[in-house]
Amino acid sequence: MAEADPGAVPPSTIARVRDRIDTAPRFSESDAIRLNRMFRGRDTLEMLRSVIEDGLVGELATVSSFGAESAVLLHLVATVDPSLPVLFLETGKHFPETLVYRDTLARQLGLTGLRNLVPDPATLAAKDETGLRWSYDPDGCCDIRKVLPLASALSGFDATITGRKAFQSSTRANLPRFEVDTSDAQGRLKINPLIDWSGEDIQAYFEAHDLPRHPLVEAGYPSIGCAPCTSKVAPGEDPRSGRWKGWEKTECGIHSPTDDDDLPPGYEPAF
C-alpha cells in the first residue's frame, strides 16, 4: 500500500475550493485606472482589437441605440469581430426609421450577434398599461423599457462597449475610456472607445467608410432615442438637448424618482 504524500491537499479541500462562489465585483476602480493608462494615446481600433481579441475584460457586449452616430462604433467593432453581441433595446417606442436603420446596418456590417431586448410584458401591463408613462414619468418609463431589460441581459457579461462621446453633452465631458459601471454592484467595466472623438472625427469616419446615415439626422435630430421623448435640435444647440426636453433628465439609464405630486391622480412611480 502506497504511503500518503504528507504535502498532498485532501480531496475534500479541493472540492470546497472549487465549489466556492466568488461574489466580489468583476472590476475595481484600480482596474479601470490601469486600463486607461495601458491604452493612453493608443489608436481606437488598436485598443478595440486588444480588448476584444485578447479577452482582457472577459465576456463583452456592445450596447447600441442604432442612433445618429452608431454606425461608427458598430463599424469599428465589426472590423474586429462582427459576431460580438450587440444589444439593442427594443422599447416599443422607437421611430420606425430607427428600426429600419438597425436592420440596414446589421445587414451591411454583418452583425451576426444582434440581440433585441424587449420589456417584460407583465411589467408593462402592470406599470404602463396605456403606454403613456413617458408623458408623466419618463424616468419610470426608461426603467421599464430600458434599464430592467438591459440589466437582465447583462447578467452574463463582464463589460460593455458604449458609443458615448465627450462632445455630446456636458454630462459626458469628463468620461474616461474605461470606467466601472456603478448601476449595480456587479462591478462590470464600461468602455467608451469614442469618448475623445470630435464631431468632425465622426463625420470624417462616415465619409471615409461610406456608412449609411440615420434618415432622421437630416431632419434635425442629431441625437435619436424613443420617438415620444426626442425633439429636433436647433443649429448650435447641445446635440442631446432634444432628449427629454422640458424634463430634468439627461440619460436614459439614470433613474431619478419622480415626486408623487408631479403625477396625475391615481398614478404611482414605476418603482
HELIX and SHEET records of a PDB file:
HELIX    1   1 PRO A   11  ASP A   19  1                                   9    
HELIX    2   2 GLU A   29  MET A   38  1                                  10    
HELIX    3   3 THR A   44  GLU A   53  1                                  10    
HELIX    4   4 SER A   70  VAL A   80  1                                  11    
HELIX    5   5 PRO A   96  LEU A  109  1                                  14    
HELIX    6   6 PRO A  121  LYS A  127  1                                   7    
HELIX    7   7 ARG A  133  SER A  135  5                                   3    
HELIX    8   8 PRO A  138  CYS A  142  1                                   5    
HELIX    9   9 ASP A  143  VAL A  147  3                                   5    
HELIX   10  10 LEU A  148  ALA A  153  1                                   6    
HELIX   11  11 LEU A  154  GLY A  156  5                                   3    
HELIX   12  12 ALA A  166  GLN A  168  5                                   3    
HELIX   13  13 SER A  170  ARG A  172  5                                   3    
HELIX   14  14 GLY A  199  ALA A  208  1                                  10    
HELIX   15  15 ALA A  227  CYS A  229  5                                   3    
HELIX   16  16 ASP A  260  ASP A  262  5                                   3    
SHEET    1   A 6 LEU A 114  LEU A 117  0                                        
SHEET    2   A 6 VAL A  86  LEU A  89  1                                        
SHEET    3   A 6 LEU A  60  VAL A  63  1                                        
SHEET    4   A 6 ALA A 159  ILE A 161  1                                        
SHEET    5   A 6 LEU A 189  ILE A 191  1                                        
SHEET    6   A 6 PHE A 178  VAL A 180 -1                                        
END                                                                             
